[in-house]
Amino acid sequence: MELVSHYETSILVLGLSGMLFFIQLLVADITGIKQKHPPGTAIQAGHDSFLFRSNRAFANSNETVGILILFVLFSIFSSANPTWVNGLSLIYFVGRIAHMIFYYADFKLMRSVSFAISTIGLIGIFISGILRWL
């Protein structure tokens, strides 16, 4: 596992991201149960509802996790600079934590900033990988 050993932080971020998204799932589900929302029915759109915001935070995380996994694997298998990949993975993760907190708290501007931070992390991971091919 020498190839992966240089990317331990990125591997840790994958695991921690999984736990973060699991927590988001639990928050959304528990909120739905407490609000007696019938499972499988549409949630009424509106940022005034914590149920809506918690479900959107979870859905947004799900929209980016596949990209994170693919970019990290691409970078690892391309032998990209581990310092950059690890650092950018942490940037992604911190952005996702902040995004969740700001979505829950309904701080729209900071939620958008946090999303941008996590997106910068993703783009940076990809660039780190593609630079090995150029």
N, C-alpha and C positions, 0 to 999 in steps of 0.2 A: 504493500500500500504506500510505497514511497511517493508515487505520483500525487496521491491525495494528501499526504502528510503536510505539504506546503500550503494547503488550502483548508487547514483545520477550522479557521474562523468562518470561512464560507460554509463549510459543512455544518458547523454549529448554528449559523444563521438559518440554514434550511430547517433544522430541527426546531429551533426557537420560533421560527415563523409558523411551523405546523402547530405548535402549542398556542401561539397568539391567535391563530385562526380558529382553533378549537375553542378557546375562551370566547371569541366573538360569536361562535355558533351557540354556545351555552347561554350567553347573555341574550341573544336574539330569541332563543327557544324559551328561556325562563320568563322573559318579558312577555312573550306571546301567551304563555300559560297564565301568568299573573293577570293579564288583561283579558283573559278568557277568549282569546282569538281562536276561531275554529281552524285547526290544522288543514293545510292544503288550500285555503281560500286566500284570495288576493288581499294584500295589505293596502289600505287606503293611502295613497301618496300624500305626503305633506311633511315638511320638516318640523312641524309643531309636535309630531308624534315621536316619542322615543322608540316605539316599536318599529316605525318606518326607518328611523335613523340607524338603529342597531342592525336591521336587516340590510340596509344599504352599505353600511361599513363592512359587514361580512361579505356581501356580494362583491364589493369593490376589491377586497383582499383576494377573493377567488379569481377575479379577473386578471390579477397580476402574478399569482403564484406559479402558474405554468410557465410564464415568461422568465421568472426568476430561476426556476429549475433548469430550463433549457439554456439560459445564458450562463449560469454557473457551470453546468456540465460542458458546454461548448468551450468555455474559458479554461477549465481544468484540462480537458483533452487536447486543447491547443497549446498547453504549457504556457499560458499567459502569465504575466508578472503577478506572483502571488500577493505581493504587498498591495497592488492596486485592486485585484479581485477581492481580497479580504476586506480592505477598507471600503470599497464601494458596496460590498454586501452589507456591511454594518450601516452604511448610509441608507440603503434601502430599508433595512430593518427598523432603524430609528424613525425614518419617515413613516413607516406603516404603523408603528406604535403611536406616534403623534397624530396621524390621520385618524386612528380609531378614537383616541381621547377627544380630539376636536370635533369629530362627527358626533360622538355621544353628547358632548357639551353644546352642540349646535353653534360652534364658532366657525362660520362659513369661510372667512378669509384664511384663517389659520389652517383649516382643513385643506383648502386648495394649495396653500404653501407646502404643507406636509406631503400632499400628493405629488407636487412638483419635485420635492426632495427625493422621494422614493423613486420617481421616474428618472431623475438624474443618476441615481445609483444603478438602475437597470441599464440605462444607456451606456454608462461608464463600464459596466461589466462586459457588455457586448463589445464595446470598442477595445477593451483590453484583450479580448479573445481574437478579434478580427485583425488586430495589429500584428499578431504572430503569423498571419497569412499574407501580409503585404510585403 
